[in-house]
Amino acid sequence: MLKTLTRPTNLIFPLSYIVGLVKLIKKSSSRYNNFFKTFILSLVLIFVFFSLPITFDFFSQTDKDSNTPRLSANTKVQLFKDKKNNLKEIRKTKLVNISNSINRLPKQIKNIENVKERKKLFIQIVLPLIIEENIKIRLDRKKLFSILNKNNNSIIEKKWLDNKFKEYEVKDNSLSVLKIRMDEIPVSLAIAQAATETGWGTSRFAQEGNALFGQWTWSGDGIRPVAADSNSTHKVRKFKVLRASVRAYQKNLNTHSSYFDFRKKRAIQRDNNNKLNSLELVKYLDKYAETGIEYTKNLKKIIQQNFLTELDNVNIFTRSNRIRSLI
């Protein structure tokens, strides 16, 4: 999964051939029209491109692959089965292969009549996305504490801190605030909220806008709710891929003033035993929905009925000892 892929150098055409083409362009400037010169130059650029090395790692995926084909629900079920990475196996091994990450929910998920199977498929789709984003935060958090434990920091480290202050919207460069904000969201809690906000992947917002957490927007790209009041101007925010929705959700809980108490309780849990308890943290998300306390009670019920806390300590599958030691 974590193999490094390198584009071969001097693919098909040697460097001398490329240089020759460049010389040909110069010599032909007075004899050939602009179209021919442009054509030759394009070939040169293509050859140079395929001569450059490029590497990929397990965190190199972007949010720009919105044209990824939408697989059917049956295809996805078979995919997870073939990879031996279905939910039953994940609960047993406590490992998930994030290379199986899927960018869009299958339209047919709402046609799965067996509720248990529909829930299982939904969890299998969102679980690796949530864990991947959590691990990114975990690595950042480790780097933060490593920097804080040093007497002197390098220019690169100081620049990294500045970027994190901006990312987590920390005023006055407060390190104490950054430490509280830069932390993971329990997997069980994130899955429960995604399930609630999307009806286990069947909502219009999830299907059309990759919106897993029902976040509102007043200025960005979004989908207007059918039942919205005529005076209301909000929309449900759209995303290019599911992963982007997860990232925006984490940032929301980690920065918005409405979830100050949630972050405070999470920090206390870290100080006490370093483990996050979603069944306790869920009580501090009453401001996430208009139904308030009833919303948090429903989330707790979903977590318990679907045994989601069993997924809180799931890690990514990797054959790399270096990566394993980091996470």
C-alpha positions in Angstrom: 0.0 0.0 0.0 2.8 2.4 0.9 5.0 1.6 -2.1 6.9 4.5 -3.7 6.2 4.8 -7.4 8.8 6.6 -9.4 8.4 7.7 -13.0 11.4 6.3 -15.0 13.9 8.9 -16.3 14.6 9.4 -20.0 11.6 7.4 -20.9 11.7 6.2 -24.5 13.7 9.2 -25.7 17.2 10.0 -24.5 18.3 13.5 -23.4 20.3 14.0 -26.6 17.2 13.6 -28.7 15.3 16.2 -26.7 18.3 18.6 -27.1 18.2 17.9 -30.8 14.5 18.8 -31.0 15.2 22.2 -29.3 17.9 23.0 -31.8 15.5 22.1 -34.6 13.1 24.6 -33.4 15.7 27.4 -33.4 16.9 26.5 -36.9 13.4 26.3 -38.3 12.3 29.7 -37.0 12.4 31.3 -40.4 11.2 28.4 -42.4 8.3 26.9 -40.5 5.1 28.4 -39.4 4.1 29.0 -35.7 1.9 25.9 -35.7 4.7 23.5 -36.5 7.0 25.2 -33.9 4.3 24.9 -31.2 3.8 21.2 -32.1 7.5 20.5 -31.7 7.8 22.4 -28.5 4.8 20.5 -27.1 6.6 17.2 -27.8 9.6 18.5 -26.0 7.6 19.4 -22.9 5.9 16.0 -22.9 9.2 14.2 -23.1 10.7 16.4 -20.3 7.6 15.8 -18.1 7.9 12.0 -18.4 11.6 12.3 -17.5 11.0 13.9 -14.2 10.8 11.7 -11.1 7.6 11.8 -9.0 6.7 10.0 -5.9 3.5 9.2 -4.1 2.8 8.3 -0.5 -0.3 7.3 1.4 -1.1 11.0 2.3 -0.6 12.4 -1.2 -4.2 12.2 -2.4 -5.9 15.5 -3.1 -9.5 16.7 -3.1 -9.5 17.4 -6.9 -10.5 13.9 -8.1 -14.2 14.7 -8.3 -14.6 12.9 -11.6 -13.8 9.5 -10.1 -16.4 7.0 -11.3 -19.2 6.3 -8.9 -19.1 2.5 -8.2 -22.3 0.6 -7.5 -23.1 -0.6 -4.0 -22.7 -4.2 -5.1 -19.3 -3.4 -6.6 -18.1 -1.8 -3.3 -19.3 -4.7 -1.2 -17.3 -7.1 -3.5 -14.3 -4.7 -3.3 -14.2 -4.7 0.5 -14.7 -8.5 0.5 -11.9 -9.2 -2.0 -9.5 -6.9 -0.1 -10.3 -8.8 3.1 -10.9 -5.3 4.5 -14.6 -5.6 5.4 -16.0 -4.3 8.7 -15.8 -7.7 10.4 -12.2 -8.0 9.6 -11.4 -4.5 10.7 -13.1 -5.0 14.1 -10.9 -8.1 14.5 -7.6 -6.8 13.3 -8.0 -3.2 14.4 -6.5 -2.2 11.1 -7.9 -0.5 8.0 -6.4 -0.2 4.5 -6.7 3.5 3.6 -5.8 2.7 0.0 -9.4 1.5 -0.3 -10.7 5.0 0.3 -13.6 5.9 -1.9 -14.4 9.5 -3.0 -18.2 9.3 -3.6 -21.1 7.4 -2.0 -22.8 4.8 -4.3 -26.3 5.9 -5.4 -27.6 2.4 -4.8 -26.8 2.5 -1.1 -30.4 3.7 -0.4 -31.7 0.7 -2.3 -30.1 -1.8 0.1 -33.2 -3.0 1.9 -31.2 -4.8 4.7 -30.6 -2.0 7.2 -27.7 -3.8 8.8 -25.9 -4.3 5.4 -26.5 -0.6 4.4 -25.0 0.6 7.7 -22.1 -1.7 7.3 -21.3 -0.5 3.8 -21.6 3.2 4.9 -19.2 2.6 7.8 -16.7 0.8 5.5 -16.7 3.8 3.2 -16.3 6.6 5.8 -14.1 4.8 8.3 -10.8 5.0 6.3 -11.4 8.6 5.5 -12.0 9.6 9.1 -8.9 7.6 10.3 -6.7 9.0 7.6 -7.6 12.6 8.6 -7.2 11.8 12.3 -3.7 10.4 11.7 -2.7 13.6 9.9 -3.7 15.5 13.0 -1.9 12.9 15.3 1.3 13.4 13.4 1.0 17.2 13.6 0.3 17.0 17.3 3.4 14.9 17.8 5.5 17.4 15.8 4.0 20.2 17.9 5.0 18.7 21.2 8.4 17.9 19.8 8.9 21.5 18.9 7.6 22.7 22.3 10.1 20.4 24.1 13.1 22.2 22.4 14.9 25.2 23.8 15.5 26.6 20.4 13.5 26.1 17.2 14.7 26.3 13.6 13.3 28.7 11.0 11.4 25.9 9.4 9.8 24.9 12.7 8.8 28.5 13.4 7.3 28.7 10.0 5.4 25.4 10.5 4.0 26.8 13.8 2.9 30.0 12.0 1.0 27.9 9.4 -0.7 25.9 12.2 -1.8 29.1 14.0 -3.5 30.1 10.8 -4.9 26.7 10.1 -6.5 26.4 13.5 -7.5 30.1 13.6 -5.5 30.8 16.8 -5.3 34.4 17.8 -2.1 35.9 19.3 -0.2 32.8 18.5 -1.3 31.1 21.7 0.5 27.8 22.1 -1.9 26.7 24.8 -4.9 27.2 22.5 -3.2 25.5 19.6 -2.5 22.4 21.8 -6.2 22.2 22.7 -7.5 22.7 19.1 -5.0 20.4 17.4 -6.5 17.1 18.3 -8.4 14.2 16.8 -12.2 13.6 16.7 -13.1 10.1 18.0 -13.9 7.8 15.2 -17.1 6.5 16.8 -18.4 10.1 17.2 -17.5 11.1 13.7 -19.3 8.0 12.2 -22.3 8.6 14.4 -22.6 12.2 13.2 -22.1 11.3 9.6 -24.8 8.6 9.9 -27.2 11.1 11.5 -26.6 13.9 9.0 -26.8 11.7 5.9 -29.3 9.0 6.9 -26.5 6.5 6.6 -25.5 7.8 3.2 -28.9 8.2 1.6 -29.5 12.0 1.8 -29.5 14.3 -1.2 -26.7 16.4 0.3 -24.5 13.3 0.7 -25.3 11.9 -2.7 -25.1 15.2 -4.7 -22.6 17.2 -2.6 -20.4 14.7 -0.8 -21.6 16.3 2.4 -21.3 13.9 5.3 -21.8 16.3 8.2 -24.5 18.7 7.1 -22.4 21.8 7.5 -24.0 25.1 6.5 -22.7 27.9 4.3 -23.9 31.4 3.5 -21.4 32.3 0.9 -19.8 29.1 -0.5 -21.0 26.4 -2.9 -23.9 24.5 -1.5 -27.3 22.8 -1.9 -30.4 24.6 -0.7 -32.6 22.5 1.6 -36.1 21.9 0.2 -37.8 22.6 3.5 -35.8 25.7 4.2 -37.7 28.8 5.3 -38.2 31.4 2.6 -36.3 34.0 4.6 -33.3 31.6 5.1 -30.3 32.1 3.0 -28.2 29.1 4.2 -27.2 26.1 2.1 -25.6 22.8 2.9 -22.0 23.0 1.9 -20.8 20.9 -1.1 -17.5 19.2 -1.5 -15.6 17.7 -4.4 -14.9 14.5 -2.6 -15.9 12.8 0.7 -12.5 13.3 2.3 -12.8 17.1 2.0 -16.1 16.9 4.0 -14.3 15.0 6.8 -11.5 17.6 6.9 -14.0 20.5 7.1 -15.9 18.8 9.8 -12.8 18.3 11.9 -11.8 21.9 11.4 -15.3 23.0 12.4 -15.2 21.1 15.8 -11.6 22.2 16.4 -12.0 25.9 15.7 -15.6 27.1 16.1 -16.5 28.9 19.3 -19.7 26.8 19.7 -17.5 23.8 20.5 -15.3 25.4 23.1 -16.6 23.1 25.8 -16.2 20.1 23.6 -12.5 20.9 23.1 -12.1 21.7 26.8 -13.5 18.3 27.9 -11.3 16.6 25.2 -8.2 18.3 26.7 -9.1 17.1 30.2 -9.5 13.5 28.9 -6.0 13.8 27.3 -4.5 15.0 30.6 -6.2 12.3 32.6 -5.4 9.1 30.6 -4.7 10.2 27.1 -7.8 8.4 25.8 -10.8 10.1 24.2 -14.3 8.9 25.3 -16.9 9.7 22.7 -19.8 8.8 25.0 -18.7 11.7 27.2 -17.7 14.1 24.5 -21.0 13.7 22.7 -22.7 15.6 25.5 -20.9 18.8 24.4 -22.2 18.8 20.8 -25.7 20.1 21.6 -25.1 23.2 19.6 -24.4 21.2 16.4 -28.1 20.8 15.6 -31.3 22.7 16.4 -32.6 19.8 18.4 -29.8 20.3 21.0 -29.8 17.7 23.8 -32.0 15.4 21.8 -29.4 15.4 19.1 -26.7 14.4 21.5 -28.9 11.6 22.9 -29.5 10.2 19.4 -25.7 10.3 18.7 -25.0 8.4 21.9 -27.7 5.8 20.9 -26.2 5.3 17.5 -22.7 4.8 19.0 -23.9 2.2 21.5 -26.3 0.3 19.2 -23.7 -0.1 16.4 -20.8 -0.8 18.8 -18.8 2.1 17.2 -16.4 2.6 20.1 -14.8 -0.7 18.9 -13.5 1.3 16.0 -11.9 4.1 18.1 -8.5 2.3 18.3 -8.4 1.1 14.7 -5.2 2.1 12.9 -4.0 2.1 9.3 -2.5 -1.0 7.8 1.1 -0.5 6.7 4.1 -2.7 6.0 6.5 0.2 6.8 8.1 0.0 10.2 8.9 3.7 10.0 5.3 4.7 9.4 4.1 2.3 12.1 6.5 3.8 14.6 5.2 7.3 13.8 1.5 6.5 14.2 
